[in-house]
Amino acid sequence: MSREKIKNLAELVGIRRSLRDAGRRVVFTNGCFDLLHPGHTRYLEHAAALGDALVVALNSDRAVQALKGASRPILREDERAEVMAALECVAFVTIFDDVSPFSTIAAIEPDVLVKGGDWGVDAIIGRDVVEAAGGQVLSLPFVDGVSTSEIVARIRDGRIETSESAPPT
């Protein structure tokens, strides 16, 4: 059932048009989301609360490799899309094949564009397009102590954390 949330860009543009006509506020974010972790889920829940429908655009496998290196992604794009679509706070998921999400953002024209706190608002790709259309661009708080790269490093180093040894949440 959740796989029905996975759409190509053309489908999303049509859905976006319908949502706009209904007065619904669309929130957009993008990223690799290679291994879903609490930093991601908190961020996505926060993003979803900013509107009526959260659209998540995932970098394709090729784009993740270009951004993160030859050892990534860990999960294939179809697997990442399925996991993302299973989240209640996510309305729609799409996969884009560019390193930059600019053309996807321009096509969808979200009301709110968000990235994690490791991105300053001035550096968020697509900011100009969204603001020119009257939308809002936000950098949401970053969850310290948890990242996919850190999880991969812990696995490689054999550092398994228990709830007693993990950083507080």
Phi, psi and omega in degrees: 000314182294335179297341177293344178283346182277120186230153171278172186297319180299318178297317181295323178299317177295318178297318180299317179301315179296319179296318178298315179300329180273002180076020181270142183267123182258129176252139183232138168216165180213163177164183179280317181045054187291309173236113182292131182220174183303329176298318178294311185295321178295317179298314182294321177296319177298313180300315182298327181291348181275357182197200183258335182213122178264122176255127178245122177258123181260137172296138175296167178303317180298317180292321178299316179299319179295324182277322190249346180110172188295337182276000182237154005280163176278314176257141178294160183302321179293326177290316178298320179295319180295317178297315181298317181294336180286346180284131181300325184285348182264124180275316183215152178230141173221160177244133178238146189261004178265156173291325179262138178275006189307309184293327177292316178298315180298323181288322184276330181049065181291158175283327180226130176246126181231149170222168179287163185299350175282357175249124171286149182306319182295339182264356184287121180293132180095356181306313183300319181294314183293314180293324178296332179269006179089009180275179184241142178236127184228146170253112184276154182305139179272138177271110181291149171085003179217123176205158178299317180299321178293319178297315179299317179297319178297319179296312181298323182274355181074021179269100178260124180262138172261173181299333179284332184259351182283154176297151180295149180252000000 
